[in-house]
C-alpha cells in the first residue's frame, strides 16, 4: 500500500498526493470543529474557519521566505511557525495540534521525501503537530511567547528523533566525533532556535504584542 503512494525516488505518486490532500482537508475541518467547541457558542463559526485558513496560508507563504537554508533540510523562515502557534493560542491545544498536522501534510506535499512512514511522521506530521503545545500557555502572562518557545522545542524533538533514526549517515566528516551523539540535536535546533529568537524578539516588541492581542480578541470573540 505504501509503495503505491511513493515512487522509487522517495517522492509522492499521484495517489500519494491525493491521499495527502484529502487527509489535510479532513484534519483542517476537524481542527475547526474543535475551535468551535472552545467558543462561547460551542460551534464552528465562519470567523474561526477564516482565521484558521488565513493562518495556514500565511504559514505556508512565509515558509518560502527563507533567510537561511540548511544543506540537508530545514531553514530559518520569516516567522512561519508563529501562525500555527497563534491558532493554538486562540483555540487551544486540540485545534493547534490538528492545524499543525494539516500544515505538516501541506509541507510534505510541498517538498516530499520518503525514507519510511515513521520518518515522514517525525519530519512532517508529528513535528508540525507539536506546535499545538503552545495552547497550554494561552492563559499565561505572555502566553504567546512562552507557548511559541515550547512549541519550537517540541518540534525540534521530533526532528532530532528522525535524525537519530534516519539521517546520521549525512553527518559531515568534519563534525567532531566526540559530539556525534548530539549531531541531530545540534543540526535541527541550530536553525529552529535562530528563527525562534528572531520571532520571540519581534512579538515581544510592545507595538507588535499589542497588535497581536487585538487580533486574538477578534479571533476568539
N, C-alpha and C positions, 0 to 999 in steps of 0.2 A: 504493500500500500504506500509506504513511504517513498519507494523508488518511483512510483507513479507521479509523485509530486515534485521530485527533484531530479535534475538532469545530471549527466556524467561530470559536468564541470562544477557541480556544487550549487548551481543556481536553481531557480524555480521553473517548472514546466507551466504550460497554460493552465493545467488543472491545479497546480500549486498556487498560482496567482489567484485563481477563482476561489479556492478554499480560504486563502488568507483574507481576501476582500470580504467574503461572507462572514468569517469569524470576527473581523474587525468591526463590521457594521453591527453584528449581534452584541458584541461587548460594549460598543458605544451606546446602543439603545438600552442595554441593561444598566449601564452607568447612569443614564438619565433617569431611569426608573428609581434607582437608589437616591439620586439627587432630589427627586420629588418626595421620597419618603422622609427626607431630612427637613423639608419645608413645613411651614405652619399649616398649609392646606393639605399636606400629606399626599400630594400627587404631582406628577410631572407637569411643568409649565413650559410654554413656548420660550419664555425668557431663559430658563435653565438649559433648554436644548440649544438655544443660540449661543449662550455663554460657553458651554462645553465645546460646541463646534468651533467657535472662534478661537478658543484657547488651543485646541488641537491643530487648527490651521496655522496659528501663529508659531506654535512649537515646531511644526513641520517646516515652515518657511525659514525661520531663524536657524534651523539645523543646517541649512545650506550656506549660511553666512558663517564661514569658518575663519577664525582668527589664527588658528594653528592646527595642523593635522598631523597625527602620529603615523608612522610608517606601516604599522600592522593593524590599523583601525583605531577609531577614537579621535576626537578633535575637541578643541576649545571653540564653542559656538557663541553666538550672540544671545546668551541667556535663554536658550531654547528649553531647558528643563524647568525654568521658572513657571511657564504657563501651565504645565501639568501639575506642578506643586500648588499653584493658585486654585485649581479646581478642587484639590484635596482640602485646602484651607477653607474653601467656601462650603463644600458639600459633604465633607467627611472622608474617612478612610476608605470605605467601600467604593464610593464613587471615584475617588482618586486612584485606587488600585485598578478599577475596571477601565477608566480612561487611559491610565498608563499601559495596561495590557493592549488596548486598541491602538495606542500610539506606537507601542513596540512592534506590533504587526505591521503598522504603516512604515516604520523604519526598516523592517525586514524586507518589505516589498520594494522599498527604495534601493537598497543595496544588499540583496540576499547572498549569503554564503553559508553553505550547509556542510558540516562535518558529521554531525549526528543530531538526532532530535533533541537530546539534552543540551548540546552545545547551543542550539538555536534558542532553547528556553533560557539558558544562562545569559547569553549575549543580547537577546532581544526581548523576549516575553517577560521573564522574571525581573530582569534588570530595570526595565522601564516601569513595570508594575510596582516595584519597590518605591518609586517616587510618591506613591499614595500614602506612605507612612507619615508624610507631612501633616496629614489630617489629625494626627494625635496631638498636635501642638496648636490647633486652631484657636483654642480659647485661652492660650497662654499669652502673657505680655510679650510683645514682639514675636508672636507665634509664627508669622510668615518666615522670618529669618531663621528661627530655631527649626521649624519644620523643613525648610529648604536644606539646611546643613545636614539634618538627619536623613533626608531623602537622598542626598548625594552620597553620603556614606553607605547607605543601604544599597544603592545602585552599584557602587563600586565593589561591594562584597560579592555580588553575583558575577560581575565581570572578572573579578580575581579568581573566583571558583572555576569559571570557564577557562581562565588562563592556566590554572594548575592542571586541569584535566586534558586540555586540547592544544594549548599554544606554547608550551615550554620549549618546543623544538625551534621556535622563532627567536629565542633569546640571543642577542648579539654576542659574538665571540669575545668582545672586549668588556663585557659586563663581568664584574668581579665574581669569581666562582664562590667565594665565601658568602656572597649575598644571593646566590642562586635561589634559595628557598623563598626569598621575598620578591623575586622579579615580577610576578604577576601583580602583586600589590603595588609595587613602585610604578610599574608601567601604567596601570589603569588609574591610579589616584593622581598620577602626575598631571594628566590633563583635566580630570574631573575637579580636582581641588583648585586649579588655576581658574577655571570657569566659576567655581563656587565662590572664590574670593572676589572676583570681579562683580558677580551678581549680588553677593551679600553687601558689598560696599555700596553698590548702586541703589538697592532697595532700602538701605539704611539712611540715605540722604533724606532729610525731613520733607522736602517738597515731593519727592517720589513716594515716600511712605504715606504721606497724606493722600496723594492721588490714588494709590493702590487701596487704601482704606475706603475711599469713596467708591471705587469700583466694586469692592466687596459688599458694601452696603446695598448697592444697586443690584448685585448678583443674587443676594440672599433675601431681599425684600419681597 
